[in-house]
Amino acid sequence: GDARIKISFGKENQHISGASNEALKLATGEFVALLDNDDELSPDALYENVKLLNEYPEAD
């Protein structure tokens, strides 16, 4: 597998806020993308975001 991808299985339902907080604890990168179970990304969504971040490095 890809070491950049981390999976955490909780023992109980923490709802969206708890699940998001647990995900953020695992994050090690400069940028984080949080998706819910009903969210979809286009195949090139992350590429397009990185392209814009590289084009505009002063953006937050």
Biopython code that builds the backbone (N, CA, C, O; Angstrom):
import numpy as np
from Bio.PDB.StructureBuilder import StructureBuilder

atoms = [
    (1, "GLY", "N", (0.803, -1.189, 0.000)),
    (1, "GLY", "CA", (0.000, 0.000, 0.000)),
    (1, "GLY", "C", (0.853, 1.263, 0.000)),
    (1, "GLY", "O", (2.080, 1.206, 0.082)),
    (2, "ASP", "N", (0.212, 2.342, -0.089)),
    (2, "ASP", "CA", (0.834, 3.666, -0.117)),
    (2, "ASP", "C", (0.930, 4.199, 1.309)),
    (2, "ASP", "O", (-0.096, 4.414, 1.953)),
    (3, "ALA", "N", (2.141, 4.416, 1.813)),
    (3, "ALA", "CA", (2.356, 4.865, 3.194)),
    (3, "ALA", "C", (1.744, 6.232, 3.468)),
    (3, "ALA", "O", (1.552, 6.605, 4.625)),
    (4, "ARG", "N", (1.436, 6.979, 2.416)),
    (4, "ARG", "CA", (0.823, 8.298, 2.608)),
    (4, "ARG", "C", (-0.650, 8.192, 2.978)),
    (4, "ARG", "O", (-1.242, 9.153, 3.470)),
    (5, "ILE", "N", (-1.232, 7.043, 2.745)),
    (5, "ILE", "CA", (-2.651, 6.837, 3.042)),
    (5, "ILE", "C", (-2.773, 6.135, 4.381)),
    (5, "ILE", "O", (-2.200, 5.065, 4.588)),
    (6, "LYS", "N", (-3.520, 6.743, 5.285)),
    (6, "LYS", "CA", (-3.687, 6.197, 6.632)),
    (6, "LYS", "C", (-5.161, 5.908, 6.866)),
    (6, "LYS", "O", (-6.029, 6.698, 6.493)),
    (7, "ILE", "N", (-5.433, 4.770, 7.485)),
    (7, "ILE", "CA", (-6.808, 4.369, 7.769)),
    (7, "ILE", "C", (-6.945, 4.136, 9.264)),
    (7, "ILE", "O", (-6.085, 3.517, 9.890)),
    (8, "SER", "N", (-8.023, 4.633, 9.822)),
    (8, "SER", "CA", (-8.311, 4.440, 11.241)),
    (8, "SER", "C", (-9.737, 3.921, 11.378)),
    (8, "SER", "O", (-10.670, 4.497, 10.819)),
    (9, "PHE", "N", (-9.898, 2.836, 12.121)),
    (9, "PHE", "CA", (-11.217, 2.279, 12.379)),
    (9, "PHE", "C", (-11.570, 2.543, 13.834)),
    (9, "PHE", "O", (-10.940, 1.992, 14.736)),
    (10, "GLY", "N", (-12.564, 3.375, 14.067)),
    (10, "GLY", "CA", (-12.988, 3.695, 15.421)),
    (10, "GLY", "C", (-13.833, 2.584, 16.019)),
    (10, "GLY", "O", (-14.446, 1.793, 15.301)),
    (11, "LYS", "N", (-13.855, 2.538, 17.339)),
    (11, "LYS", "CA", (-14.643, 1.521, 18.034)),
    (11, "LYS", "C", (-16.120, 1.892, 18.098)),
    (11, "LYS", "O", (-16.981, 1.022, 18.228)),
    (12, "GLU", "N", (-16.405, 3.179, 18.006)),
    (12, "GLU", "CA", (-17.797, 3.627, 18.052)),
    (12, "GLU", "C", (-17.974, 4.819, 17.125)),
    (12, "GLU", "O", (-16.999, 5.458, 16.730)),
    (13, "ASN", "N", (-19.206, 5.111, 16.784)),
    (13, "ASN", "CA", (-19.514, 6.238, 15.908)),
    (13, "ASN", "C", (-19.234, 7.546, 16.642)),
    (13, "ASN", "O", (-19.840, 7.836, 17.674)),
    (14, "GLN", "N", (-18.308, 8.331, 16.094)),
    (14, "GLN", "CA", (-17.949, 9.617, 16.691)),
    (14, "GLN", "C", (-18.615, 10.770, 15.950)),
    (14, "GLN", "O", (-18.384, 11.937, 16.268)),
    (15, "HIS", "N", (-19.424, 10.446, 14.980)),
    (15, "HIS", "CA", (-20.086, 11.447, 14.145)),
    (15, "HIS", "C", (-19.030, 12.252, 13.386)),
    (15, "HIS", "O", (-17.835, 11.987, 13.519)),
    (16, "ILE", "N", (-19.454, 13.209, 12.611)),
    (16, "ILE", "CA", (-18.546, 13.905, 11.690)),
    (16, "ILE", "C", (-17.446, 14.664, 12.414)),
    (16, "ILE", "O", (-16.300, 14.651, 11.965)),
    (17, "SER", "N", (-17.761, 15.323, 13.519)),
    (17, "SER", "CA", (-16.731, 16.118, 14.202)),
    (17, "SER", "C", (-15.662, 15.227, 14.819)),
    (17, "SER", "O", (-14.473, 15.527, 14.712)),
    (18, "GLY", "N", (-16.062, 14.152, 15.453)),
    (18, "GLY", "CA", (-15.088, 13.241, 16.051)),
    (18, "GLY", "C", (-14.246, 12.540, 15.002)),
    (18, "GLY", "O", (-13.035, 12.395, 15.166)),
    (19, "ALA", "N", (-14.886, 12.105, 13.923)),
    (19, "ALA", "CA", (-14.159, 11.438, 12.839)),
    (19, "ALA", "C", (-13.167, 12.394, 12.180)),
    (19, "ALA", "O", (-12.046, 12.001, 11.855)),
    (20, "SER", "N", (-13.574, 13.640, 11.985)),
    (20, "SER", "CA", (-12.671, 14.638, 11.391)),
    (20, "SER", "C", (-11.488, 14.910, 12.305)),
    (20, "SER", "O", (-10.354, 15.009, 11.837)),
    (21, "ASN", "N", (-11.737, 15.031, 13.597)),
    (21, "ASN", "CA", (-10.643, 15.261, 14.547)),
    (21, "ASN", "C", (-9.669, 14.094, 14.565)),
    (21, "ASN", "O", (-8.458, 14.305, 14.623)),
    (22, "GLU", "N", (-10.174, 12.869, 14.517)),
    (22, "GLU", "CA", (-9.295, 11.694, 14.472)),
    (22, "GLU", "C", (-8.460, 11.700, 13.197)),
    (22, "GLU", "O", (-7.270, 11.386, 13.236)),
    (23, "ALA", "N", (-9.067, 12.052, 12.073)),
    (23, "ALA", "CA", (-8.341, 12.116, 10.804)),
    (23, "ALA", "C", (-7.245, 13.173, 10.864)),
    (23, "ALA", "O", (-6.137, 12.945, 10.379)),
    (24, "LEU", "N", (-7.543, 14.314, 11.446)),
    (24, "LEU", "CA", (-6.551, 15.390, 11.529)),
    (24, "LEU", "C", (-5.382, 15.008, 12.434)),
    (24, "LEU", "O", (-4.265, 15.483, 12.222)),
    (25, "LYS", "N", (-5.614, 14.166, 13.432)),
    (25, "LYS", "CA", (-4.522, 13.682, 14.285)),
    (25, "LYS", "C", (-3.537, 12.829, 13.488)),
    (25, "LYS", "O", (-2.343, 12.813, 13.787)),
    (26, "LEU", "N", (-4.034, 12.121, 12.479)),
    (26, "LEU", "CA", (-3.183, 11.258, 11.653)),
    (26, "LEU", "C", (-2.431, 12.026, 10.570)),
    (26, "LEU", "O", (-1.433, 11.540, 10.037)),
    (27, "ALA", "N", (-2.906, 13.210, 10.251)),
    (27, "ALA", "CA", (-2.354, 13.972, 9.125)),
    (27, "ALA", "C", (-0.928, 14.421, 9.407)),
    (27, "ALA", "O", (-0.610, 14.847, 10.517)),
    (28, "THR", "N", (-0.073, 14.324, 8.393)),
    (28, "THR", "CA", (1.320, 14.758, 8.516)),
    (28, "THR", "C", (1.716, 15.744, 7.426)),
    (28, "THR", "O", (2.807, 16.311, 7.483)),
    (29, "GLY", "N", (0.874, 15.957, 6.457)),
    (29, "GLY", "CA", (1.211, 16.833, 5.342)),
    (29, "GLY", "C", (0.876, 18.282, 5.605)),
    (29, "GLY", "O", (0.283, 18.630, 6.626)),
    (30, "GLU", "N", (1.265, 19.111, 4.672)),
    (30, "GLU", "CA", (0.986, 20.541, 4.769)),
    (30, "GLU", "C", (-0.483, 20.842, 4.477)),
    (30, "GLU", "O", (-1.043, 21.796, 5.017)),
    (31, "PHE", "N", (-1.101, 20.034, 3.630)),
    (31, "PHE", "CA", (-2.499, 20.221, 3.257)),
    (31, "PHE", "C", (-3.281, 18.951, 3.561)),
    (31, "PHE", "O", (-2.751, 17.843, 3.473)),
    (32, "VAL", "N", (-4.539, 19.127, 3.917)),
    (32, "VAL", "CA", (-5.406, 17.999, 4.262)),
    (32, "VAL", "C", (-6.724, 18.152, 3.512)),
    (32, "VAL", "O", (-7.260, 19.255, 3.412)),
    (33, "ALA", "N", (-7.237, 17.064, 2.994)),
    (33, "ALA", "CA", (-8.561, 17.054, 2.371)),
    (33, "ALA", "C", (-9.432, 16.077, 3.147)),
    (33, "ALA", "O", (-9.091, 14.902, 3.278)),
    (34, "LEU", "N", (-10.547, 16.559, 3.657)),
    (34, "LEU", "CA", (-11.491, 15.705, 4.373)),
    (34, "LEU", "C", (-12.711, 15.477, 3.490)),
    (34, "LEU", "O", (-13.300, 16.423, 2.968)),
    (35, "LEU", "N", (-13.080, 14.215, 3.330)),
    (35, "LEU", "CA", (-14.238, 13.857, 2.518)),
    (35, "LEU", "C", (-15.216, 13.059, 3.363)),
    (35, "LEU", "O", (-14.810, 12.231, 4.178)),
    (36, "ASP", "N", (-16.488, 13.305, 3.171)),
    (36, "ASP", "CA", (-17.531, 12.514, 3.817)),
    (36, "ASP", "C", (-17.875, 11.321, 2.933)),
    (36, "ASP", "O", (-17.427, 11.226, 1.791)),
    (37, "ASN", "N", (-18.680, 10.411, 3.482)),
    (37, "ASN", "CA", (-19.045, 9.215, 2.730)),
    (37, "ASN", "C", (-19.864, 9.522, 1.475)),
    (37, "ASN", "O", (-19.948, 8.684, 0.578)),
    (38, "ASP", "N", (-20.462, 10.696, 1.399)),
    (38, "ASP", "CA", (-21.260, 11.030, 0.216)),
    (38, "ASP", "C", (-20.573, 12.034, -0.708)),
    (38, "ASP", "O", (-21.197, 12.545, -1.638)),
    (39, "ASP", "N", (-19.296, 12.319, -0.461)),
    (39, "ASP", "CA", (-18.538, 13.238, -1.314)),
    (39, "ASP", "C", (-17.877, 12.479, -2.457)),
    (39, "ASP", "O", (-17.535, 11.304, -2.325)),
    (40, "GLU", "N", (-17.706, 13.164, -3.569)),
    (40, "GLU", "CA", (-17.016, 12.607, -4.732)),
    (40, "GLU", "C", (-16.018, 13.614, -5.260)),
    (40, "GLU", "O", (-16.288, 14.815, -5.289)),
    (41, "LEU", "N", (-14.868, 13.125, -5.675)),
    (41, "LEU", "CA", (-13.868, 13.960, -6.341)),
    (41, "LEU", "C", (-13.767, 13.518, -7.788)),
    (41, "LEU", "O", (-13.867, 12.329, -8.091)),
    (42, "SER", "N", (-13.570, 14.468, -8.675)),
    (42, "SER", "CA", (-13.302, 14.095, -10.061)),
    (42, "SER", "C", (-11.911, 13.459, -10.104)),
    (42, "SER", "O", (-11.098, 13.698, -9.211)),
    (43, "PRO", "N", (-11.631, 12.662, -11.122)),
    (43, "PRO", "CA", (-10.336, 11.984, -11.188)),
    (43, "PRO", "C", (-9.128, 12.926, -11.123)),
    (43, "PRO", "O", (-8.063, 12.522, -10.655)),
    (44, "ASP", "N", (-9.276, 14.159, -11.578)),
    (44, "ASP", "CA", (-8.137, 15.075, -11.586)),
    (44, "ASP", "C", (-8.241, 16.181, -10.530)),
    (44, "ASP", "O", (-7.503, 17.163, -10.604)),
    (45, "ALA", "N", (-9.132, 16.045, -9.561)),
    (45, "ALA", "CA", (-9.371, 17.107, -8.573)),
    (45, "ALA", "C", (-8.116, 17.454, -7.771)),
    (45, "ALA", "O", (-7.781, 18.630, -7.633)),
    (46, "LEU", "N", (-7.430, 16.458, -7.247)),
    (46, "LEU", "CA", (-6.240, 16.747, -6.438)),
    (46, "LEU", "C", (-5.128, 17.343, -7.292)),
    (46, "LEU", "O", (-4.422, 18.251, -6.852)),
    (47, "TYR", "N", (-4.971, 16.836, -8.509)),
    (47, "TYR", "CA", (-3.978, 17.400, -9.426)),
    (47, "TYR", "C", (-4.252, 18.879, -9.676)),
    (47, "TYR", "O", (-3.337, 19.701, -9.630)),
    (48, "GLU", "N", (-5.505, 19.212, -9.939)),
    (48, "GLU", "CA", (-5.858, 20.610, -10.216)),
    (48, "GLU", "C", (-5.596, 21.500, -9.005)),
    (48, "GLU", "O", (-5.160, 22.641, -9.164)),
    (49, "ASN", "N", (-5.853, 21.001, -7.810)),
    (49, "ASN", "CA", (-5.560, 21.771, -6.599)),
    (49, "ASN", "C", (-4.068, 22.003, -6.447)),
    (49, "ASN", "O", (-3.643, 23.119, -6.147)),
    (50, "VAL", "N", (-3.274, 20.975, -6.646)),
    (50, "VAL", "CA", (-1.817, 21.111, -6.533)),
    (50, "VAL", "C", (-1.290, 22.061, -7.600)),
    (50, "VAL", "O", (-0.401, 22.870, -7.332)),
    (51, "LYS", "N", (-1.833, 21.965, -8.800)),
    (51, "LYS", "CA", (-1.424, 22.865, -9.882)),
    (51, "LYS", "C", (-1.652, 24.324, -9.482)),
    (51, "LYS", "O", (-0.777, 25.166, -9.688)),
    (52, "LEU", "N", (-2.810, 24.626, -8.915)),
    (52, "LEU", "CA", (-3.103, 25.999, -8.484)),
    (52, "LEU", "C", (-2.229, 26.422, -7.305)),
    (52, "LEU", "O", (-1.784, 27.568, -7.249)),
    (53, "LEU", "N", (-1.982, 25.521, -6.373)),
    (53, "LEU", "CA", (-1.110, 25.852, -5.240)),
    (53, "LEU", "C", (0.311, 26.154, -5.711)),
    (53, "LEU", "O", (0.974, 27.040, -5.172)),
    (54, "ASN", "N", (0.772, 25.419, -6.710)),
    (54, "ASN", "CA", (2.101, 25.695, -7.266)),
    (54, "ASN", "C", (2.120, 27.011, -8.035)),
    (54, "ASN", "O", (3.121, 27.728, -8.024)),
    (55, "GLU", "N", (1.021, 27.324, -8.695)),
    (55, "GLU", "CA", (0.924, 28.565, -9.465)),
    (55, "GLU", "C", (0.803, 29.785, -8.549)),
    (55, "GLU", "O", (1.298, 30.864, -8.874)),
    (56, "TYR", "N", (0.146, 29.606, -7.410)),
    (56, "TYR", "CA", (-0.074, 30.697, -6.450)),
    (56, "TYR", "C", (0.418, 30.268, -5.065)),
    (56, "TYR", "O", (-0.397, 30.002, -4.181)),
    (57, "PRO", "N", (1.728, 30.197, -4.863)),
    (57, "PRO", "CA", (2.269, 29.687, -3.589)),
    (57, "PRO", "C", (1.895, 30.531, -2.376)),
    (57, "PRO", "O", (1.989, 30.053, -1.246)),
    (58, "GLU", "N", (1.475, 31.771, -2.587)),
    (58, "GLU", "CA", (1.093, 32.626, -1.454)),
    (58, "GLU", "C", (-0.322, 32.311, -0.957)),
    (58, "GLU", "O", (-0.727, 32.816, 0.090)),
    (59, "ALA", "N", (-1.069, 31.497, -1.680)),
    (59, "ALA", "CA", (-2.442, 31.158, -1.279)),
    (59, "ALA", "C", (-2.435, 30.256, -0.051)),
    (59, "ALA", "O", (-1.520, 29.457, 0.147)),
    (60, "ASP", "N", (-3.456, 30.397, 0.754)),
    (60, "ASP", "CA", (-3.615, 29.526, 1.931)),
    (60, "ASP", "C", (-4.511, 28.362, 1.595)),
    (60, "ASP", "O", (-4.770, 27.515, 2.450)),
]
sb = StructureBuilder()
sb.init_structure("model")
sb.init_model(0)
sb.init_chain("A")
sb.init_seg("    ")
for serial, (resi, resn, name, xyz) in enumerate(atoms, 1):
    if name == "N":
        sb.init_residue(resn, " ", resi, " ")
    sb.init_atom(name, np.array(xyz, "f"), 0.0, 1.0, " ", f" {name:<3s}", serial, name[0])
structure = sb.get_structure()
